[in-house]
Amino acid sequence: MYRTLFKTSLLLALPLLACPALAQSRGELTLALGAHQVAPKSDNGALAGGTLPVKVNKNVRPTFALEYFVADNLGVEVLAALPFEHDIQIRGLGNIGSTKHLPPTLTLQYHFNSQGTVSPFVGAGLNYTTFFSEDTRGALAGSKLKLDDSWGLAAHAGLDFKLSPRGALRVDVRWIDIDSTVHLDGARLGTVHIDPRVYGAAYVLKF
């Protein structure tokens, strides 16, 4: 998927290579303010020895990212967001609870055609996801649910569309490796594989 996205980004940028510049040079800083949807993959695994298939639902929240350019076109980005909240379902039991999480992500990314009106970029990095405010309801009401924090790899790709010398509109997609061990009333039930794609848009301001 990411090869396809990268190739598509380059193809979209080719006709605009000669357009006015919005260079991203060493020492510059950008701030991206937007909103993103965390969309867990369709198969989130099964608990209790494979007998309880799990589904984690989508959620949209405001996001912000700071990127510092360590070299021309090469930046280090830190992604943050307001807490995402996801309903958790178990096949046959329905909605059994919810959890909140924060997914700070550190990414090294390269910006192509940064002097053009459209600039594709790709990146890779590390994610840490912390879960909190777990809640139970329905068939598990009154039980104590706990999801362990997660470390995993992350990939990022997108397009920046220049709006002004200091501003751009960004559309992007991420993939994040998020796996969490689930505990119910202190007993380990298994692992939930969330592994979401994160879609969104943001306004990027250059300093």
Secondary structure, 3 states (H helix, E strand, C coil): CHHHHHHHHHHHHHHHCCCCCCCCCCCCEEEEEEEEEEECCCCCCEECCCCEEEEECCEEEEEEEEEEEEECCEEEEEEEECCEEEEEEECCCEEEEEEEEECCEEEEEEECCCCCCEEEEEEEEEEEEEEEEEEECHHHCCCCEEECCEEEEEEEEEEEEECCCCEEEEEEEEEECCEEEEEECCEEEEEEECCCEEEEEEEEEEC
